[in-house]
Amino acid sequence: MKAIFPGLALALAFVATTIPADAKGCIKGAVVGGIAGHYAGHHAVLGAAAGCLIGRHAAKQHEKAMQNTPPDQAH
């Protein structure tokens, strides 16, 4: 098992660098979720993951709303 772990970690790092990142909303959501999770029973990682998902969903909704808005009313 110890011999497999470094190779697995290296493969995972390689795959992570080849996938294009589309993280609009994720970082802000992860920070807020991590802080909230920490204060709600020391679940910062779970809060960060949930915050990332919620932030990404909100960013997609905002992007969709901006596409449907006429150009003269867009911010």
PDB file of N, CA, C and O in Angstrom:
ATOM      1  N   MET A   1       0.826  -1.202   0.000  1.00  0.00           N
ATOM      2  CA  MET A   1       0.000   0.000   0.000  1.00  0.00           C
ATOM      3  C   MET A   1       0.864   1.257   0.000  1.00  0.00           C
ATOM      4  O   MET A   1       0.542   2.235  -0.675  1.00  0.00           O
ATOM      5  N   LYS A   2       1.965   1.231   0.759  1.00  0.00           N
ATOM      6  CA  LYS A   2       2.825   2.407   0.834  1.00  0.00           C
ATOM      7  C   LYS A   2       3.493   2.709  -0.501  1.00  0.00           C
ATOM      8  O   LYS A   2       3.771   3.869  -0.808  1.00  0.00           O
ATOM      9  N   ALA A   3       3.752   1.680  -1.292  1.00  0.00           N
ATOM     10  CA  ALA A   3       4.392   1.890  -2.588  1.00  0.00           C
ATOM     11  C   ALA A   3       3.402   2.422  -3.626  1.00  0.00           C
ATOM     12  O   ALA A   3       3.811   3.081  -4.582  1.00  0.00           O
ATOM     13  N   ILE A   4       2.137   2.152  -3.457  1.00  0.00           N
ATOM     14  CA  ILE A   4       1.113   2.590  -4.405  1.00  0.00           C
ATOM     15  C   ILE A   4       0.752   4.059  -4.186  1.00  0.00           C
ATOM     16  O   ILE A   4       0.451   4.769  -5.146  1.00  0.00           O
ATOM     17  N   PHE A   5       0.778   4.515  -2.955  1.00  0.00           N
ATOM     18  CA  PHE A   5       0.322   5.860  -2.628  1.00  0.00           C
ATOM     19  C   PHE A   5       1.070   6.966  -3.374  1.00  0.00           C
ATOM     20  O   PHE A   5       0.408   7.847  -3.923  1.00  0.00           O
ATOM     21  N   PRO A   6       2.404   6.978  -3.429  1.00  0.00           N
ATOM     22  CA  PRO A   6       3.078   8.065  -4.178  1.00  0.00           C
ATOM     23  C   PRO A   6       2.716   8.078  -5.656  1.00  0.00           C
ATOM     24  O   PRO A   6       2.550   9.147  -6.242  1.00  0.00           O
ATOM     25  N   GLY A   7       2.593   6.908  -6.262  1.00  0.00           N
ATOM     26  CA  GLY A   7       2.214   6.860  -7.673  1.00  0.00           C
ATOM     27  C   GLY A   7       0.792   7.340  -7.888  1.00  0.00           C
ATOM     28  O   GLY A   7       0.505   8.033  -8.864  1.00  0.00           O
ATOM     29  N   LEU A   8      -0.094   6.974  -6.983  1.00  0.00           N
ATOM     30  CA  LEU A   8      -1.485   7.404  -7.065  1.00  0.00           C
ATOM     31  C   LEU A   8      -1.590   8.916  -6.879  1.00  0.00           C
ATOM     32  O   LEU A   8      -2.341   9.580  -7.594  1.00  0.00           O
ATOM     33  N   ALA A   9      -0.843   9.458  -5.928  1.00  0.00           N
ATOM     34  CA  ALA A   9      -0.854  10.901  -5.695  1.00  0.00           C
ATOM     35  C   ALA A   9      -0.313  11.648  -6.910  1.00  0.00           C
ATOM     36  O   ALA A   9      -0.850  12.689  -7.289  1.00  0.00           O
ATOM     37  N   LEU A  10       0.746  11.120  -7.519  1.00  0.00           N
ATOM     38  CA  LEU A  10       1.308  11.748  -8.702  1.00  0.00           C
ATOM     39  C   LEU A  10       0.324  11.711  -9.875  1.00  0.00           C
ATOM     40  O   LEU A  10       0.176  12.697 -10.598  1.00  0.00           O
ATOM     41  N   ALA A  11      -0.344  10.579 -10.059  1.00  0.00           N
ATOM     42  CA  ALA A  11      -1.333  10.460 -11.133  1.00  0.00           C
ATOM     43  C   ALA A  11      -2.501  11.412 -10.908  1.00  0.00           C
ATOM     44  O   ALA A  11      -2.987  12.036 -11.852  1.00  0.00           O
ATOM     45  N   LEU A  12      -2.950  11.525  -9.670  1.00  0.00           N
ATOM     46  CA  LEU A  12      -4.058  12.422  -9.346  1.00  0.00           C
ATOM     47  C   LEU A  12      -3.659  13.879  -9.592  1.00  0.00           C
ATOM     48  O   LEU A  12      -4.453  14.661 -10.114  1.00  0.00           O
ATOM     49  N   ALA A  13      -2.441  14.237  -9.220  1.00  0.00           N
ATOM     50  CA  ALA A  13      -1.966  15.606  -9.454  1.00  0.00           C
ATOM     51  C   ALA A  13      -1.877  15.897 -10.951  1.00  0.00           C
ATOM     52  O   ALA A  13      -2.200  17.002 -11.387  1.00  0.00           O
ATOM     53  N   PHE A  14      -1.446  14.924 -11.732  1.00  0.00           N
ATOM     54  CA  PHE A  14      -1.361  15.103 -13.177  1.00  0.00           C
ATOM     55  C   PHE A  14      -2.739  15.302 -13.793  1.00  0.00           C
ATOM     56  O   PHE A  14      -2.925  16.187 -14.628  1.00  0.00           O
ATOM     57  N   VAL A  15      -3.700  14.489 -13.387  1.00  0.00           N
ATOM     58  CA  VAL A  15      -5.064  14.609 -13.906  1.00  0.00           C
ATOM     59  C   VAL A  15      -5.675  15.941 -13.499  1.00  0.00           C
ATOM     60  O   VAL A  15      -6.372  16.572 -14.294  1.00  0.00           O
ATOM     61  N   ALA A  16      -5.423  16.370 -12.279  1.00  0.00           N
ATOM     62  CA  ALA A  16      -5.989  17.636 -11.796  1.00  0.00           C
ATOM     63  C   ALA A  16      -5.456  18.824 -12.577  1.00  0.00           C
ATOM     64  O   ALA A  16      -6.152  19.828 -12.728  1.00  0.00           O
ATOM     65  N   THR A  17      -4.230  18.723 -13.074  1.00  0.00           N
ATOM     66  CA  THR A  17      -3.673  19.850 -13.826  1.00  0.00           C
ATOM     67  C   THR A  17      -4.126  19.866 -15.277  1.00  0.00           C
ATOM     68  O   THR A  17      -4.011  20.895 -15.941  1.00  0.00           O
ATOM     69  N   THR A  18      -4.639  18.749 -15.785  1.00  0.00           N
ATOM     70  CA  THR A  18      -5.064  18.702 -17.175  1.00  0.00           C
ATOM     71  C   THR A  18      -6.533  19.041 -17.357  1.00  0.00           C
ATOM     72  O   THR A  18      -6.967  19.299 -18.479  1.00  0.00           O
ATOM     73  N   ILE A  19      -7.300  19.048 -16.294  1.00  0.00           N
ATOM     74  CA  ILE A  19      -8.725  19.373 -16.368  1.00  0.00           C
ATOM     75  C   ILE A  19      -8.882  20.887 -16.265  1.00  0.00           C
ATOM     76  O   ILE A  19      -8.366  21.483 -15.319  1.00  0.00           O
ATOM     77  N   PRO A  20      -9.576  21.532 -17.204  1.00  0.00           N
ATOM     78  CA  PRO A  20      -9.739  22.986 -17.111  1.00  0.00           C
ATOM     79  C   PRO A  20     -10.604  23.359 -15.903  1.00  0.00           C
ATOM     80  O   PRO A  20     -11.638  22.739 -15.652  1.00  0.00           O
ATOM     81  N   ALA A  21     -10.177  24.358 -15.178  1.00  0.00           N
ATOM     82  CA  ALA A  21     -10.895  24.787 -13.982  1.00  0.00           C
ATOM     83  C   ALA A  21     -11.974  25.787 -14.363  1.00  0.00           C
ATOM     84  O   ALA A  21     -11.719  26.739 -15.100  1.00  0.00           O
ATOM     85  N   ASP A  22     -13.164  25.567 -13.864  1.00  0.00           N
ATOM     86  CA  ASP A  22     -14.282  26.477 -14.060  1.00  0.00           C
ATOM     87  C   ASP A  22     -14.870  26.717 -12.678  1.00  0.00           C
ATOM     88  O   ASP A  22     -15.907  26.156 -12.321  1.00  0.00           O
ATOM     89  N   ALA A  23     -14.192  27.559 -11.906  1.00  0.00           N
ATOM     90  CA  ALA A  23     -14.502  27.680 -10.493  1.00  0.00           C
ATOM     91  C   ALA A  23     -15.185  28.989 -10.122  1.00  0.00           C
ATOM     92  O   ALA A  23     -15.019  29.462  -8.998  1.00  0.00           O
ATOM     93  N   LYS A  24     -15.938  29.578 -11.022  1.00  0.00           N
ATOM     94  CA  LYS A  24     -16.632  30.808 -10.676  1.00  0.00           C
ATOM     95  C   LYS A  24     -17.596  30.535  -9.529  1.00  0.00           C
ATOM     96  O   LYS A  24     -18.465  29.669  -9.633  1.00  0.00           O
ATOM     97  N   GLY A  25     -17.441  31.267  -8.449  1.00  0.00           N
ATOM     98  CA  GLY A  25     -18.316  31.111  -7.293  1.00  0.00           C
ATOM     99  C   GLY A  25     -17.843  30.073  -6.311  1.00  0.00           C
ATOM    100  O   GLY A  25     -18.259  30.094  -5.153  1.00  0.00           O
ATOM    101  N   CYS A  26     -16.987  29.165  -6.730  1.00  0.00           N
ATOM    102  CA  CYS A  26     -16.566  28.069  -5.856  1.00  0.00           C
ATOM    103  C   CYS A  26     -15.667  28.561  -4.729  1.00  0.00           C
ATOM    104  O   CYS A  26     -15.851  28.163  -3.579  1.00  0.00           O
ATOM    105  N   ILE A  27     -14.709  29.409  -5.036  1.00  0.00           N
ATOM    106  CA  ILE A  27     -13.748  29.851  -4.025  1.00  0.00           C
ATOM    107  C   ILE A  27     -14.448  30.638  -2.918  1.00  0.00           C
ATOM    108  O   ILE A  27     -14.243  30.376  -1.732  1.00  0.00           O
ATOM    109  N   LYS A  28     -15.270  31.597  -3.315  1.00  0.00           N
ATOM    110  CA  LYS A  28     -15.985  32.399  -2.321  1.00  0.00           C
ATOM    111  C   LYS A  28     -16.918  31.520  -1.489  1.00  0.00           C
ATOM    112  O   LYS A  28     -16.993  31.666  -0.269  1.00  0.00           O
ATOM    113  N   GLY A  29     -17.622  30.614  -2.150  1.00  0.00           N
ATOM    114  CA  GLY A  29     -18.521  29.703  -1.441  1.00  0.00           C
ATOM    115  C   GLY A  29     -17.780  28.777  -0.502  1.00  0.00           C
ATOM    116  O   GLY A  29     -18.260  28.482   0.592  1.00  0.00           O
ATOM    117  N   ALA A  30     -16.598  28.312  -0.926  1.00  0.00           N
ATOM    118  CA  ALA A  30     -15.810  27.416  -0.077  1.00  0.00           C
ATOM    119  C   ALA A  30     -15.307  28.134   1.162  1.00  0.00           C
ATOM    120  O   ALA A  30     -15.293  27.557   2.249  1.00  0.00           O
ATOM    121  N   VAL A  31     -14.892  29.391   1.013  1.00  0.00           N
ATOM    122  CA  VAL A  31     -14.421  30.154   2.168  1.00  0.00           C
ATOM    123  C   VAL A  31     -15.558  30.370   3.160  1.00  0.00           C
ATOM    124  O   VAL A  31     -15.400  30.131   4.357  1.00  0.00           O
ATOM    125  N   VAL A  32     -16.695  30.819   2.662  1.00  0.00           N
ATOM    126  CA  VAL A  32     -17.840  31.069   3.543  1.00  0.00           C
ATOM    127  C   VAL A  32     -18.325  29.767   4.170  1.00  0.00           C
ATOM    128  O   VAL A  32     -18.609  29.716   5.367  1.00  0.00           O
ATOM    129  N   GLY A  33     -18.419  28.718   3.363  1.00  0.00           N
ATOM    130  CA  GLY A  33     -18.866  27.422   3.887  1.00  0.00           C
ATOM    131  C   GLY A  33     -17.895  26.829   4.883  1.00  0.00           C
ATOM    132  O   GLY A  33     -18.313  26.219   5.868  1.00  0.00           O
ATOM    133  N   GLY A  34     -16.603  26.998   4.643  1.00  0.00           N
ATOM    134  CA  GLY A  34     -15.601  26.490   5.569  1.00  0.00           C
ATOM    135  C   GLY A  34     -15.666  27.181   6.921  1.00  0.00           C
ATOM    136  O   GLY A  34     -15.553  26.537   7.964  1.00  0.00           O
ATOM    137  N   ILE A  35     -15.850  28.498   6.897  1.00  0.00           N
ATOM    138  CA  ILE A  35     -15.973  29.244   8.157  1.00  0.00           C
ATOM    139  C   ILE A  35     -17.250  28.842   8.891  1.00  0.00           C
ATOM    140  O   ILE A  35     -17.232  28.610  10.100  1.00  0.00           O
ATOM    141  N   ALA A  36     -18.352  28.760   8.159  1.00  0.00           N
ATOM    142  CA  ALA A  36     -19.613  28.359   8.781  1.00  0.00           C
ATOM    143  C   ALA A  36     -19.526  26.936   9.329  1.00  0.00           C
ATOM    144  O   ALA A  36     -20.009  26.659  10.427  1.00  0.00           O
ATOM    145  N   GLY A  37     -18.912  26.038   8.566  1.00  0.00           N
ATOM    146  CA  GLY A  37     -18.771  24.664   9.024  1.00  0.00           C
ATOM    147  C   GLY A  37     -17.890  24.545  10.244  1.00  0.00           C
ATOM    148  O   GLY A  37     -18.136  23.707  11.112  1.00  0.00           O
ATOM    149  N   HIS A  38     -16.861  25.379  10.322  1.00  0.00           N
ATOM    150  CA  HIS A  38     -15.973  25.357  11.487  1.00  0.00           C
ATOM    151  C   HIS A  38     -16.733  25.727  12.754  1.00  0.00           C
ATOM    152  O   HIS A  38     -16.582  25.082  13.792  1.00  0.00           O
ATOM    153  N   TYR A  39     -17.543  26.764  12.661  1.00  0.00           N
ATOM    154  CA  TYR A  39     -18.290  27.206  13.838  1.00  0.00           C
ATOM    155  C   TYR A  39     -19.501  26.321  14.120  1.00  0.00           C
ATOM    156  O   TYR A  39     -20.057  26.390  15.216  1.00  0.00           O
ATOM    157  N   ALA A  40     -19.918  25.509  13.187  1.00  0.00           N
ATOM    158  CA  ALA A  40     -21.073  24.624  13.380  1.00  0.00           C
ATOM    159  C   ALA A  40     -20.594  23.203  13.671  1.00  0.00           C
ATOM    160  O   ALA A  40     -21.072  22.252  13.053  1.00  0.00           O
ATOM    161  N   GLY A  41     -19.682  23.055  14.578  1.00  0.00           N
ATOM    162  CA  GLY A  41     -19.293  21.721  15.008  1.00  0.00           C
ATOM    163  C   GLY A  41     -18.029  21.196  14.371  1.00  0.00           C
ATOM    164  O   GLY A  41     -17.880  19.984  14.220  1.00  0.00           O
ATOM    165  N   HIS A  42     -17.105  22.076  13.989  1.00  0.00           N
ATOM    166  CA  HIS A  42     -15.806  21.681  13.439  1.00  0.00           C
ATOM    167  C   HIS A  42     -15.930  20.812  12.193  1.00  0.00           C
ATOM    168  O   HIS A  42     -15.253  19.791  12.076  1.00  0.00           O
ATOM    169  N   HIS A  43     -16.781  21.210  11.275  1.00  0.00           N
ATOM    170  CA  HIS A  43     -16.956  20.521   9.995  1.00  0.00           C
ATOM    171  C   HIS A  43     -16.565  21.458   8.853  1.00  0.00           C
ATOM    172  O   HIS A  43     -17.344  21.678   7.926  1.00  0.00           O
ATOM    173  N   ALA A  44     -15.353  22.004   8.929  1.00  0.00           N
ATOM    174  CA  ALA A  44     -14.917  23.004   7.961  1.00  0.00           C
ATOM    175  C   ALA A  44     -14.792  22.425   6.553  1.00  0.00           C
ATOM    176  O   ALA A  44     -15.160  23.082   5.579  1.00  0.00           O
ATOM    177  N   VAL A  45     -14.278  21.204   6.437  1.00  0.00           N
ATOM    178  CA  VAL A  45     -14.097  20.613   5.108  1.00  0.00           C
ATOM    179  C   VAL A  45     -15.447  20.333   4.462  1.00  0.00           C
ATOM    180  O   VAL A  45     -15.640  20.609   3.278  1.00  0.00           O
ATOM    181  N   LEU A  46     -16.367  19.796   5.222  1.00  0.00           N
ATOM    182  CA  LEU A  46     -17.710  19.532   4.701  1.00  0.00           C
ATOM    183  C   LEU A  46     -18.402  20.843   4.331  1.00  0.00           C
ATOM    184  O   LEU A  46     -19.076  20.920   3.304  1.00  0.00           O
ATOM    185  N   GLY A  47     -18.242  21.864   5.155  1.00  0.00           N
ATOM    186  CA  GLY A  47     -18.822  23.167   4.851  1.00  0.00           C
ATOM    187  C   GLY A  47     -18.214  23.791   3.612  1.00  0.00           C
ATOM    188  O   GLY A  47     -18.916  24.419   2.820  1.00  0.00           O
ATOM    189  N   ALA A  48     -16.900  23.621   3.440  1.00  0.00           N
ATOM    190  CA  ALA A  48     -16.231  24.172   2.259  1.00  0.00           C
ATOM    191  C   ALA A  48     -16.709  23.480   0.995  1.00  0.00           C
ATOM    192  O   ALA A  48     -16.923  24.133  -0.026  1.00  0.00           O
ATOM    193  N   ALA A  49     -16.879  22.167   1.051  1.00  0.00           N
ATOM    194  CA  ALA A  49     -17.359  21.428  -0.120  1.00  0.00           C
ATOM    195  C   ALA A  49     -18.783  21.854  -0.482  1.00  0.00           C
ATOM    196  O   ALA A  49     -19.093  22.083  -1.651  1.00  0.00           O
ATOM    197  N   ALA A  50     -19.633  21.955   0.523  1.00  0.00           N
ATOM    198  CA  ALA A  50     -21.013  22.376   0.270  1.00  0.00           C
ATOM    199  C   ALA A  50     -21.051  23.821  -0.224  1.00  0.00           C
ATOM    200  O   ALA A  50     -21.819  24.149  -1.128  1.00  0.00           O
ATOM    201  N   GLY A  51     -20.227  24.682   0.365  1.00  0.00           N
ATOM    202  CA  GLY A  51     -20.174  26.079  -0.062  1.00  0.00           C
ATOM    203  C   GLY A  51     -19.711  26.218  -1.494  1.00  0.00           C
ATOM    204  O   GLY A  51     -20.201  27.076  -2.227  1.00  0.00           O
ATOM    205  N   CYS A  52     -18.767  25.378  -1.902  1.00  0.00           N
ATOM    206  CA  CYS A  52     -18.293  25.401  -3.282  1.00  0.00           C
ATOM    207  C   CYS A  52     -19.420  25.034  -4.237  1.00  0.00           C
ATOM    208  O   CYS A  52     -19.617  25.692  -5.259  1.00  0.00           O
ATOM    209  N   LEU A  53     -20.154  23.989  -3.903  1.00  0.00           N
ATOM    210  CA  LEU A  53     -21.264  23.576  -4.765  1.00  0.00           C
ATOM    211  C   LEU A  53     -22.339  24.651  -4.854  1.00  0.00           C
ATOM    212  O   LEU A  53     -22.851  24.937  -5.937  1.00  0.00           O
ATOM    213  N   ILE A  54     -22.677  25.240  -3.724  1.00  0.00           N
ATOM    214  CA  ILE A  54     -23.710  26.271  -3.708  1.00  0.00           C
ATOM    215  C   ILE A  54     -23.231  27.524  -4.441  1.00  0.00           C
ATOM    216  O   ILE A  54     -23.993  28.141  -5.185  1.00  0.00           O
ATOM    217  N   GLY A  55     -21.976  27.897  -4.231  1.00  0.00           N
ATOM    218  CA  GLY A  55     -21.421  29.072  -4.913  1.00  0.00           C
ATOM    219  C   GLY A  55     -21.373  28.886  -6.410  1.00  0.00           C
ATOM    220  O   GLY A  55     -21.666  29.815  -7.162  1.00  0.00           O
ATOM    221  N   ARG A  56     -21.002  27.682  -6.860  1.00  0.00           N
ATOM    222  CA  ARG A  56     -20.950  27.396  -8.300  1.00  0.00           C
ATOM    223  C   ARG A  56     -22.352  27.455  -8.903  1.00  0.00           C
ATOM    224  O   ARG A  56     -22.536  27.978 -10.002  1.00  0.00           O
ATOM    225  N   HIS A  57     -23.337  26.920  -8.185  1.00  0.00           N
ATOM    226  CA  HIS A  57     -24.720  26.957  -8.665  1.00  0.00           C
ATOM    227  C   HIS A  57     -25.204  28.404  -8.779  1.00  0.00           C
ATOM    228  O   HIS A  57     -25.844  28.769  -9.765  1.00  0.00           O
ATOM    229  N   ALA A  58     -24.902  29.221  -7.778  1.00  0.00           N
ATOM    230  CA  ALA A  58     -25.315  30.619  -7.806  1.00  0.00           C
ATOM    231  C   ALA A  58     -24.643  31.362  -8.960  1.00  0.00           C
ATOM    232  O   ALA A  58     -25.272  32.202  -9.604  1.00  0.00           O
ATOM    233  N   ALA A  59     -23.374  31.060  -9.224  1.00  0.00           N
ATOM    234  CA  ALA A  59     -22.661  31.706 -10.332  1.00  0.00           C
ATOM    235  C   ALA A  59     -23.276  31.323 -11.672  1.00  0.00           C
ATOM    236  O   ALA A  59     -23.393  32.165 -12.562  1.00  0.00           O
ATOM    237  N   LYS A  60     -23.669  30.060 -11.826  1.00  0.00           N
ATOM    238  CA  LYS A  60     -24.319  29.632 -13.070  1.00  0.00           C
ATOM    239  C   LYS A  60     -25.653  30.342 -13.249  1.00  0.00           C
ATOM    240  O   LYS A  60     -25.981  30.770 -14.356  1.00  0.00           O
ATOM    241  N   GLN A  61     -26.424  30.474 -12.178  1.00  0.00           N
ATOM    242  CA  GLN A  61     -27.708  31.160 -12.254  1.00  0.00           C
ATOM    243  C   GLN A  61     -27.511  32.629 -12.633  1.00  0.00           C
ATOM    244  O   GLN A  61     -28.267  33.172 -13.438  1.00  0.00           O
ATOM    245  N   HIS A  62     -26.492  33.271 -12.050  1.00  0.00           N
ATOM    246  CA  HIS A  62     -26.216  34.671 -12.362  1.00  0.00           C
ATOM    247  C   HIS A  62     -25.787  34.817 -13.818  1.00  0.00           C
ATOM    248  O   HIS A  62     -26.206  35.748 -14.505  1.00  0.00           O
ATOM    249  N   GLU A  63     -24.950  33.896 -14.281  1.00  0.00           N
ATOM    250  CA  GLU A  63     -24.495  33.935 -15.676  1.00  0.00           C
ATOM    251  C   GLU A  63     -25.666  33.754 -16.641  1.00  0.00           C
ATOM    252  O   GLU A  63     -25.741  34.424 -17.671  1.00  0.00           O
ATOM    253  N   LYS A  64     -26.571  32.850 -16.299  1.00  0.00           N
ATOM    254  CA  LYS A  64     -27.744  32.622 -17.147  1.00  0.00           C
ATOM    255  C   LYS A  64     -28.652  33.855 -17.159  1.00  0.00           C
ATOM    256  O   LYS A  64     -29.210  34.208 -18.198  1.00  0.00           O
ATOM    257  N   ALA A  65     -28.797  34.506 -16.006  1.00  0.00           N
ATOM    258  CA  ALA A  65     -29.625  35.706 -15.932  1.00  0.00           C
ATOM    259  C   ALA A  65     -29.009  36.844 -16.739  1.00  0.00           C
ATOM    260  O   ALA A  65     -29.726  37.624 -17.365  1.00  0.00           O
ATOM    261  N   MET A  66     -27.674  36.938 -16.724  1.00  0.00           N
ATOM    262  CA  MET A  66     -27.011  37.992 -17.489  1.00  0.00           C
ATOM    263  C   MET A  66     -27.129  37.756 -18.995  1.00  0.00           C
ATOM    264  O   MET A  66     -27.152  38.718 -19.763  1.00  0.00           O
ATOM    265  N   GLN A  67     -27.203  36.507 -19.428  1.00  0.00           N
ATOM    266  CA  GLN A  67     -27.381  36.202 -20.845  1.00  0.00           C
ATOM    267  C   GLN A  67     -28.776  36.558 -21.312  1.00  0.00           C
ATOM    268  O   GLN A  67     -28.964  36.895 -22.481  1.00  0.00           O
ATOM    269  N   ASN A  68     -29.760  36.492 -20.429  1.00  0.00           N
ATOM    270  CA  ASN A  68     -31.141  36.774 -20.796  1.00  0.00           C
ATOM    271  C   ASN A  68     -31.489  38.251 -20.660  1.00  0.00           C
ATOM    272  O   ASN A  68     -32.576  38.660 -21.067  1.00  0.00           O
ATOM    273  N   THR A  69     -30.594  39.063 -20.097  1.00  0.00           N
ATOM    274  CA  THR A  69     -30.835  40.478 -19.910  1.00  0.00           C
ATOM    275  C   THR A  69     -30.450  41.235 -21.178  1.00  0.00           C
ATOM    276  O   THR A  69     -29.401  40.957 -21.758  1.00  0.00           O
ATOM    277  N   PRO A  70     -31.264  42.176 -21.616  1.00  0.00           N
ATOM    278  CA  PRO A  70     -30.885  42.987 -22.786  1.00  0.00           C
ATOM    279  C   PRO A  70     -29.578  43.726 -22.518  1.00  0.00           C
ATOM    280  O   PRO A  70     -29.302  44.073 -21.370  1.00  0.00           O
ATOM    281  N   PRO A  71     -28.764  43.978 -23.551  1.00  0.00           N
ATOM    282  CA  PRO A  71     -27.448  44.597 -23.369  1.00  0.00           C
ATOM    283  C   PRO A  71     -27.481  45.968 -22.696  1.00  0.00           C
ATOM    284  O   PRO A  71     -26.547  46.306 -21.969  1.00  0.00           O
ATOM    285  N   ASP A  72     -28.519  46.764 -22.913  1.00  0.00           N
ATOM    286  CA  ASP A  72     -28.558  48.094 -22.315  1.00  0.00           C
ATOM    287  C   ASP A  72     -28.840  48.065 -20.822  1.00  0.00           C
ATOM    288  O   ASP A  72     -28.608  49.063 -20.140  1.00  0.00           O
ATOM    289  N   GLN A  73     -29.343  46.934 -20.287  1.00  0.00           N
ATOM    290  CA  GLN A  73     -29.636  46.825 -18.867  1.00  0.00           C
ATOM    291  C   GLN A  73     -28.604  45.987 -18.115  1.00  0.00           C
ATOM    292  O   GLN A  73     -28.695  45.861 -16.894  1.00  0.00           O
ATOM    293  N   ALA A  74     -27.645  45.422 -18.801  1.00  0.00           N
ATOM    294  CA  ALA A  74     -26.642  44.584 -18.153  1.00  0.00           C
ATOM    295  C   ALA A  74     -25.701  45.447 -17.315  1.00  0.00           C
ATOM    296  O   ALA A  74     -25.428  46.597 -17.660  1.00  0.00           O
ATOM    297  N   HIS A  75     -25.210  44.885 -16.217  1.00  0.00           N
ATOM    298  CA  HIS A  75     -24.315  45.616 -15.303  1.00  0.00           C
ATOM    299  C   HIS A  75     -22.920  45.332 -15.707  1.00  0.00           C
ATOM    300  O   HIS A  75     -21.984  45.835 -15.087  1.00  0.00           O
TER     301      HIS A  75
END
